Amino acid sequence: MNYLSLDLGRKHTGVAFYDARTKVPMPLDTLHHSSKDELLEKVTILASERVVDAFVIGLPLLPSGEEGEQARFARECAKKLCEACPWCELHFTDERLTGGDDAKAALEILRVFLERLKN
């Protein structure tokens, strides 16, 4: 399966990609957008170009583990992505410990998810 990992933001979104042929996760360019619609359009195009089978979305939980405003934003975007790309599976990964800039965070989200798949 090909996975597209997203560290969603309101203006910048980190992206990482895992290609099942190479089995190597890699960061992609950070997406810059001025609206949720622009973000969804860019991700949908990227998903089609990369023949993505599943999205891995970073879920920004609060330190307590509860969901706040950012997590609601991530879930809202994920729902729209599923509507735009109905062939794609959807997975969430806790992003509290990822850190780094957008692309590095997306790559770490992807690595955490892939490690979880192995175990």
Protein Blocks (a to p, Z undefined) as FASTA:
>chain_A
ZZddddddfkbccdddddfklopacdddddddfbfklmmmmmmmmmmmnopabdcddddd
dfkopacfklmmmmmmmmmmmmmmmmbccddddfklngpcfklmmmmmmmmmmmmmmZZ
